[in-house]
Amino acid sequence: MTAAEFLKKYGHCSGVELVRGRVVWSGQEVTNGREGGGVAKFRRGVISQNAARLLGDFVRAHDLGWVAINDTFVPVGPDTVRGADVLYVSYARVPKGEPPEDLTVPPELVIEVRSPTDRWTELMTKMLEYLAAGVGVVVILDPKTRSASVYRDEDRQDIFESTDELKLPDVLPGFAVPVARFFG
């Protein structure tokens, strides 16, 4: 399946992605015409909402751009579309006004919240796809360790513990939030 076919058929859905031409619901591939799908765990949902609120409050206060949630689709290849938990895209990439129906440019920032069933190898694949597609920074929040792992293209991973302050000067100058606030 192509990205265009996927968006036409599943563009209204949440918890689904297109991975190398195959439809995947909550980590499970569609097989034999059967579609699975799970409900997000409550804690993961709360952390995603915290991230969206913290990011959104900063972006709104500084009139910088858009913050989107709820598995917003990010095309990362001709046959792969990922659903970001939280993302930020500047007005330079998506101008003010009525937001478009679909995001056709890479956002500057993607935040993913690790679920209990996520394998790190799967998250690393997703992170690399985001970076290769032009996303500037990918943050993975891990509820188990209460930490934030930050990735940039051609840069080493930075890990911020719950007692650290997360700063993203390359995409959001001035943004600084204690990591613990994402999980509280």
Secondary structure, DSSP 8 states (H G I E B T S, - for coil): --HHHHHHHHTT-SSEEEETTEEEETTEE-BTTB-------HHHHHHHHHHHHHHHHHHHHTT-EEEEEEEEEEEEETTEEEEEEEEEEETTTS-SSS--SS--S--SEEEEE--TT--HHHHHHHHHHHHHTT-SEEEEEETTTTEEEEEETTS--EEE-TTSEEE-TTTSTT-EEETHHHH-
